[in-house]
Amino acid sequence: MNLPQSQPIRDFSDYRSDFPGLHQTVNGQPLVYLDSAASAQQPTPVIEAVARYQREDHANVHRGVHTLSHRATELYEGARDKLCEFINANSRAEIILTSGTTESINLVAQSYCRGMLKPGDQVLITSLEHHSNIVPWQLVCEQTGAELIVAPINDRGEVELDELYELMTGRVRLLGIGHVSNALGSINPLHDIIRRAKQAGITVLVDGAQGVPHMPVDVQALGCDFYAFSGHKMFGPTGTGVLWGRESVLESMPPYQGGGDMILEVSFDKTVFNDLPYKFEAGTPNISGVVGLGAAVDYLSAIGMEAISHHETSLHDYMVQQLSTIEGMRLVGTARQQASVQSFMLNEIHPHDLGTILDHQGIAIRTGHHCAMPVMQRLGLPGTARASLGLYNNHDDIDRLIAGLEKARQVFA
């Protein structure tokens, strides 16, 4: 489908045909895909962009003088420019291309924090975080003697803001916080949180893996210092992602890894490192993946993130309404501001059993702890079933989910 830049299609059913992965049967049933928070399906323009690169333009970037290398470099760097505009970065030098949110956060932990933290310093996170926004900070605290401290959440799955703000003392050097909870869908009030953190002189990293695919993101307006996200959750290829960092902060950081392309001059006595953003991009990158990520940005931009947000919010409201009609249903995560994720429990049915029964009906959901074990421990649960939406979902998908859950309830009755 040709998506015009100036006049987005408003009927989201038109976009569904762009996703070939949705048009198949699973266990003899038409697929209902409700696992976009783990990995979103890819539209045809992304698949074709990667295939076209592999067929026609494959070569290494930055180093070659021949035509294929020039074409590959233009595609790769063109994707960086698209990402810069997509999140309103101040400069393309602030767009560090990584393998995903996890690498982006580890980069900050090891390059920014490891040389800065000392015993007595603190890193502040919340109980709502994905493991990728917990473990890197644990590691760097062990390496430096700093302390990891955690702000609690309430029963609705919201960060206790008063307690978070009380923890923002002069000892805290960095706050790591998610934009949207992958387990519960809770949207954190980032503008207020970041404003309070900056007043206390705290550097802020935002885990935006669940934010960028579902709502407009303007990193300059947010006021954070780092924002990390992944390509495969925003309809792009796996193994791609971005660390946005404030240019002045990135300039002060040493390289994260050493190797080719992140250097200007190497001798056995000394190495002169490359300028931003290449200082943090050692070795041959995932060129085809980044080309696909650039195509995903084009796709999302043509539709419009505001339109996507409105569509998914309406659909999430419908899903919550319909789930609430099922006898024995417990919604897990009822924050006042939620994105397109809903966790739940049905009677005493184990989430894995529930997921298996739904899979037999062609319905794909996620079950388990969702890489957020502390969230589950706080709520006293071994895990949950989780339905997560993408721009391609519709009311029929929700109705199929509800029918599948009713069947599971009857089986276990």
N, C-alpha and C positions, 0 to 999 in steps of 0.2 A: 504494500500500500504506500502511495506517495503522500507523505504527511506535510501539508503546507505550514510554513512558519507563522504566517500572519493570521490564519483562520483555522484554529484547531477544530477537529471533529468533536462534537459534544456528546454523541451517543457512544458510550464506552463499549457497547457490543460490537462496534466496528473494529475495535482493536484486537479483539479476541482471535480473529482469523490470522493475525500476524504471528501467532505463537504455535509453530507446528507441533511442539511437544504436547500440547493440550488435546490434539486431535488424534487420539489413540484410545484403544480399549485396554483395560487392566482387569484381569480375571473375568473377562467377558463382559465388562461394564464400561461405559464411557468414563474416561478419567475425570475426576474432580480433584484439582490440585490446590491444596490448602496448606502448603508448606513453604511459602515464599520467604518467610523470615529466616529459614535455613539456607535456601538457594532459590532465587527466582528463575522462572523459565526465560529463555532467550527468544527475542523476536527475529523474524527472518532477516531484517536489515543487519543485525549483529552477526548472525550466522554467515550471511553472504559477505560481509566485510572481511571476516576472518578468512573465509575460503578464497576470496579474491586476492587477498594479500599472499596467501600460501601458494596460489597458482601463478601469480604474475609479478609479485614485488618482493619475494623473500630474499633478504640479504641482511648482513649485520649493519647496525646503525652507527652513525657518527664517524666511522673510521675510513670508509671507502670513498674513492674518487669516481667509481663507475656508476652507471645510471641506476642500476637496481638498488645500490646502497643509498643513493640520493632519494629515490622514491620511498624506500623503507623509512628513512630518516624523516622525510616530510610527513608521512602518515603518523609516525610515532610522536614527533614533536607537535603535530597538529592536534593530536589527542590531548596533549598537555595544555595547549591553548584553550581547547573546548572546556576542559575541567576547570581551568582558571576562571573562565567566564561563568561557568555553571554555579560555582559556589561564591562568586564575587571576591576572589582573591585579589590582593593589591598588585601582584606581579606573578608572572609565570615562574619566576625563580622560587616562589613559595610552594610550588606543586612538586612534591617528591613522590615519584612513582615507586610503589612497593608491591609486595605480593598480597597485601590485604591489610585489614585493620590490625590483626595480630602483630605482623611485622612492624607496622607503623608505631604501635604503642611500645614495642620492645626497643625500637630505635630511640624513642624519646627517653625511655628508662635508662638505656645504656650510654647514649651519647650526651644527653642533657643532664640527667640526674646523677649518674655514677660519679662524675667528677665534681659535682657540686654538693651532694649530700654529705653530712658528717654526723657522728654520734650526737644525739639530742635533737636532730632535725626530725620532721614528721612528713609523711605522705598521707594525704587524706582521700579516702574513697567512700562509697556508700554500700550498704548491704544489697543494693539492687543490681550490682554489676555482673556482667559476663565474666567468665574466667579470664578472658584475654585482658580485662581491665583490673585484674586482681593479681595474677601470678607474676607478671613482669615487675610489679611494685614490690611484691614479696622478695623476689630475687635481688633487686637492687638494694632493698633495705638490709638484707642479709650481707650483701657485699660491702656496705658502707657503715653499718651500725645505726642507721636511721630506724625510725619506728613507723609502722603502718597502722593508722587509726581509721575507724569505720563509723560512719554515721548510720543510725538505724532507720528502718522503714516501719510504717504502721500496717494494720491488718488489711488495708485497701491496696497496699503495694505502692505507697507514696513515701518519698523521703521525708523524714521528720525535719522540716526546715529549721525550726528553732534550735534543735540539737546540732544540725549541720553547721549553723552559723556560730554556735558556741564553741565548736571545735576549730574554727578558723582563727587560731592564735598566731602569734609571731613565730612559733616553732614550725608551722606548716610551710613547706617550700613548694609543694605542688598539690593540686586537686585534680584527681582523675574521675570523671563522671560521664555516664552515658546520656545521650540525648533521649533515647527511647529504650525502655527495657525490652530485651528480646524475649523474656519469659512471661512478662505480664502486660506488656504494651503501654506501661505508664510513661507519660511524657513529662520530663522534668522541666520546671520553669527556669530555663537556662539563663535568660536575660537577668533575672533577679539574682540567681546564684552566682553568676560570673561577676556581676557588679559588686556584690558583697565580697567575693574573693579578691577582686582587684583592689578594693579599698583596704584590704588587709595585706596587700603586697604579695599575693599568692599567684603563682603561675598556674594556668588552667589548661588541661587537656580534655577534650570532649571525644568520647567514643561515639561516632556518628553512624555506625554500621546500619542501624535501624532508622536513622533519621533521613539521610539523603535520598533513599528510594521513595519516600512517602510524603515529603513536604518540602517547600522551598527552604534552602539553607543559604544564609549570607554570613560568611565568617567575619567580615568586617563589622557588621551590625551586632553580631553576638559578642564580640570583644574578647574572645578566648585567645590563647596563644598557640594551641595546636588543635587540629580537628582531623580525626582519622576515619576512613571508611573503606569499604570493599566493593569491588566491581561486580561480584557474582550475586549480590543482593539487590543491585540496581539494574538487573537484566543484561549484565555483561558477562564475560568469561570468568571462570575461576582463576585463582592465582594472580589477580590484579587488584590494585588498591592504591590509595593516596594517603600520604601524610601532608596536610597543609600545616605550615608553620609560619609564624610571623617572621618576616625576613631578618629583622635585627636579631631575633633569638637564634634562628638557624645559622646566621653568620658566626655567632659566638660558639657554636658547637663543633666538636671534633668529628671526623668521619666515623661512621658506624661500622663499616667494613672496608677492607683494603683490596685493591685489585685494579683491573683495567677500567678505563673510562672515568674513574674518579680522580685521576691524576693529570697534572700538566707536565711534570718532569720527574723522572726517577733516576737516582744513582744509588750506589751502595752506601753513600754517606748521608743522603737526604732525599726526601720526596716532597715535591711541591704539589699540593692538592688542587683539584679543579674548583671552579666557581660553582655557586648554587645554580641549579639544583643538583648538578652532577656529582658534587662532593659526596652525596649520600647514595649514589646509584652505581655500585661496583659491579663489574662484569656484564656479560651480555644479558639484556633484560628479556622479559616475556613480550616480545615485539608484537606477535600476532594477537596476544591477549589485550594489549594496550590499544591496538587498532580497533579491536572489538569493543573495548570500553569507550573509545571515542564515538563509535557508532551508537552505543547505548545512550550516551549523553545527547547526541543528535535526536534520537528517538524520544527521549523524555522531554527535551526542550521543545520539540514540535508539538507535543500534546499540551505541555504546561504543567508545572508542578502544583500550582494552585488547583487546577482542575482535577489532577490526580488525587490530591488531598481531600477535596470535597467528595469525590466519588467514593473513595475508600472509607471516609468517615461515615457517610450514609450507609454503606454496606455493612460496616462494623456495627452500627446501631441496630440494623436489621438482624444481624447475626446474634447479638446479645439478647434482643427481644425474643427471638425464636428459641434460643437455647433455654431461656428462662421458663418456657412453657413445658419443658420436659420434666416429668416427675423424677425426683431424686437428683436433679442437676445442682451442682455447686460451682458457681463461677469463681475462679481464682484470679484475683487481680481486678479490682473495681475502682481504679483511680478515677478521679474526676476528669482528668485529661488523659485519653488513651488513643493510641494509634491502632493500626489494623492487625492487632494480635489479641487473641483471647485464649487463656488457659482455663481448663475446667476439669472437674471430676464428676463421674456419674455413679451414684450409689457407692458400692464397695468394689466396683470393677477396677482391676488394676489397669493403669493406663496402657501398658503394652498389650493386654488382652483387647482392650477397646480399639487400639490402633490396628490390630490384626483383623478384627471383625470388620472394621471399616475398609481396610485394604481389600478384603474379599469382595466388597461392593464397589471397588474402583475408586475409593475415596482416600486420598493421601493427606494425613495429618502427621504431626510430630509428637512423639511421646518420650517421657523421661524427665531429666532434670534441666535440659536445655542449656547445658554449660553454665548453669547458675545454681550450683548446689547450695550456697549460703541462702539464697532466696527460699529454696525448698525447706531448708532447715528452719528458717525463721517462721515459716507457715506450717511447720509440722507435717510435711508431706514427703513421700519418697520420690514424687515426680507428678507431672500432670499430663493430660492430653492438651495439645495446643493447635488451634486452627489459626493460620495467618494468611492474610489476603494480599493480593497484588492487583494492579490496575485491570487485569484481564478477568477477574472474578465477577460473578453476577448473582442475582437472587436465586437462580436455579441451583447454583453450587451450594448455597446455604440450605435450600430446601432438601437437596440430596443428603447433606450432612445431617440434618435433623431427622430425616427418615432412617438413615443408617444408625443413628444413636437410639432411636426408638426400637429398632430391631435388636440392637445389642442389649437394651434394657429388658426386652422380652426374653431374650436367650438366657440372661442371667437371673431372671425372676424365679 
